[in-house]
Amino acid sequence: MSAKLDTLHVSVGNSATAPHQRPFTISINPVVLFSVLDHYLRRDEDHSKVVGALLGVRSLDGTEVEIRNSFSMIYNEEEADIALDKEHYKNMYELHQRVNPEEVILGWYTAGGDLTPAATPIHTIFSQDATPFRPIHVTFDTEKLFKSDDLGFRAYTCAPVGFTTKPGDCMFLPVPCEIKYRDAERSGLDMLASAKSSENRTAFLLSDMDHLEIAVVKLQAMLERISQYVDSVVDGTEKPNNAIGRYIMDTVSVVPKMDPSAFEKMFNSHLQDLLMVVYLANMTRTQLSVTERLNLLVSN
């Protein structure tokens, strides 16, 4: 009797469960979305969907998963089944490990279709590299991606069903998933988003001074919004919120108290340093361009 019970996987969702059975959340890097979209747009004409591997890192307890990278995979559709090129998958993973050894296989993705019965055998292939955790499957609905504000991606994990561990006996369960990007990536995303307001859908790189101007304008707009809220609360036109009041108080307490003349002097000093750095960068770029042209003339 105990031998049969050993093959039954039961997830109770507490700290005493095995690592592969604990609930977890997923965050996706924007680079993965662009990579998957590029893979789908460059697909073969006879393919209605694309398949690829997902790579990233996990927290020590396995409750947080961050998908940082992906690579496409070669496959063939045989009736309702999908046959992957395992040799290509192995070579791509080995090459990726040389560049990013800390990133491991987390699962796989499909773009251009939702969950199908063909997903189950593919899931078992990735379960070997994701051990002891369960592999992740992310689907990208390209119809929603192109025609609505919803990005159309959903994340799933597979849970065994029944008393045996046959490859086809599993059930896909949804997992919380969101996009997560760092401050350094925000500038690139903002630049891409600015192209939607242009007639030719193009965006140009901004200089450092332009970025500084945009940041100052945003800061001024936020300060005006906070000032209007505080004035409305003081006047009694808006009901006060204790949580917002504490947050404003904590934010204001962090700002150092400085004399206006001293702040203006310090700001002008830093601005001059910034202009000097920009000037030196432009001079270096010009010198490199001249050197490159001279090398071309000499070689010819």
N, C-alpha and C positions, 0 to 999 in steps of 0.2 A: 504493500500500500504506500509506503514512504517513497519507493522508487518512482511511482507515478506522480506523486505530489511534487517531486523535485523539478519536474519539467513545467510546472504551472507557474507563470509569472503573474504576480499580484502586486500592483502599485498602490500603496496606501498614502503616499504623498507626505511623508514626514522625514525627519533627519535620520531615522533608523533604516531607511530604504537603501538599496544598493545604488551606486552612482548612476547606472544606466536607467534607473526607474524614477529618479527624482524629477520633479517639475522644473522647467527652465524657461528662460526668455531669450529671444534672438534679436540682435541688432545687425542691420545690413549697412555696409559702407556704400556711399553713392557710386564709387568706382565700379562696384559689382553690377549696379543697374545699367550703367553705360556699356559695360562689357557684354552683358546679356543682350541688350538691345542691338548692339553692333553685330553680335553673333546671329541674331534672328534676321536682321536685314540682309546679311550676306549669305544666307542659307541657300542650299540648292533648290532649284525650281520644283523638283519632285518631292521635297520634304515640306510637310505642313507644320513641323515643329523642330526645335533644336534641343539638344541635351548637353549638359556640361557638369563639371565638378565644382564644388564649393569648398573653399579653404579659409581658415581663420584660426582663432584661438578660443580656448575655454578657460573659465575660472577654475581655481583649484578644486572647488566642490562641484563643478559642472552645472551650476544653476544659471550661469550667464554665458552666452555664446555670441561671439562677434565674427561675422562673416566679412572678411577683408578682401578676398581675391576669388577669382574663378578662371577656369579655362575650358574651352570647348572640347567636345568629344565626338569621335566618328562613330556612326551607328548605321545599321541597316534595318529597315522595317520588313519583317517577315509575317505577312498577314496581320494578326493583332498583336504580335510580339515585337520587341525591339532588341536587336543583338548588338552589343557594344564591342568596339575594337579594344580588347583588354591590353594588348601590347602597346597601343598608342596611349592609352590611359596610364599605364605604368611608366612609360618614358616621360610623359608630360609631368607626372608627379615627381619623378626623380629630378628633373630639371628645375622644377619650382623649389624643391627642397634645397638645392644648391644656392639659390638666391635668397629665399626666406625659410631658413630651417626651423623657425619657431612656429610656422603655420602648418597645420595638419589638415587632413581631409575631414570635413564636417558632414558632407552629404553631397547632394546633387540637385540640379534644377532642370526644369523644362519650361520652354517659352513657346507659346502658340497653342496651348491646350491645357485642359484641367486634368485632374486625376483620372487615370484609366487603369484597367486591370493589368496592363503591361508594365505599370510602375512597380509592382510587387517583386518580380525577379530582379529588376535592376537595383532595387533597394537592398537586396541581400548581398549584392556585389560590394556595395559601399560599406556594408556593416562590418566587413573584415578589417577595413582600415580605420573605422571609427571606434572600434572596440577599446574600452569597455562601455562606451556610451552608444546610444542609439543614433543612427544616421538621420540627417535632416533632409527633407525634400521641400523645395520651394518652387511654386508654380507662378508663372508670369502670364497674365491674361493680356495679350497684346491689343485686343479690341478696346479694353478699358484704358490701356496705356495711351492710345492714340486719340481716343474720342471723349475722354472724361478726365476730371481732375484726380480720380482715383488711380493710383499707380498699378493697381491690379495684381499685387503679389501676395501670395498666401504661403505660410509655412506649416509643415506637417511633420509628424514623427510616427513611426510604426510601432504598434504594440502587438505582441503575440496573442493569438486567439486559440483557445483549445488546450488540450493536454499534451500535444505533440509540438515539435519545432520544425514542421515542414516549411519550405520556403514560401509557399503560397498562403499559409494560414496566418494572416496578420491584418490589422485594422489601422488605417491612417487617422491620427488624431490631430486637430489644429493646435498650433503653438503660437503664443503672442509674439508678434514680430513688428519691428519699427525701423525706420531709417535713422542712423546715427552718424553725424559728421563732426569733425573737429573744427576749431576756429580757423585753422589754416585753409580748410576746404570751403569755408563759407564764402570767401571772396570769389572763388571760381564758380560756385553755384549762383551767386548773385549776378556775376557777369553773364552767365548763360541765360538766366531768367530775364535779364534786361533786353535780350534779343527779341522777345515776344512782342515788345512795343514798337519794334522797328518794322518798316514795310518790307524790306528785303531780308528780314530775319538774320541780321548780322550784328555782332557786337565787337567793339574795339577795346584793346587793353588800355587801362587808365594809368596815368602817371602817379607817382607818389603824392604829389600835391593835390591831384584830383581825389584820390582816396582820402586824404586828410580833410579836404573840404566836405566830402560826403559824410565822413564820420562826425565832423563838427555840426553839420546840419541835422543829422539824426539825433545827436545828443541834445541840441537845442530844442528840437521838437518834443523829445521825451521830457525834458525839464519843463517845458510849457504845459504839457499834459498833466504832469504831477502838480504843478502850481495851480492849475485850474481845479483839479480835484480837491486840493487842500483848501482853496478859497471857497469852493462850494460846500465843503463840510463845515467850515467856520461860519459861513452865512446861514447854515441850516437848510439849504436847498437840497442837499444829498445826505442820506443816512450814513453815518460813519461806520467803517469796517475796522475792527481791532487788528485783524491780521495784516491788512494793508498799512495801517498806522505803524505797527511794529517794524514791518519791513522797511518803510521809509525812514524810520528813526535809526535802524541799524545801518542803512546805506549812508545817511547823512553823517553818522558818527565816524564812519571810516574816512571821510574826506578830511584832509588836514586843514587846519585853520591857518590861512596865510594872508598877509597884507596884499591888497590889490596891486600895489606898485611892485612888490617883490615877485608876485606871480607873473606880472607882465614881463618883467625883466628875465625871469627864468624861461618863460615861453619863447620870447624872442631869441634867447641864447640857444635853446634846443632847435628852434626853427632854422637858425643859421647853420647849425651842425647838419641838419637834414639837407639843406640846400647844398652844402659842401659835399656831402656824400653823393647826392644826385649828380653834381657836376663831375666829380671824380669817376663815377660810374659811366657817365656819357663819354668822358675822355678816354677811359679804358676801352669802351666799345668802339670808339672811332679808331684808336690805335690798332686794335685787333683787325678791324675791317681793312685798314690800310696795309697791314702786314700780310693779310690773306691775299689781297690783290697783287702786291709785289711778288709774293711767292708764285702766283699764277703766271705773272709776266716772265719771271726768271725761268720757270719750268718750260714755258713755251719757247 
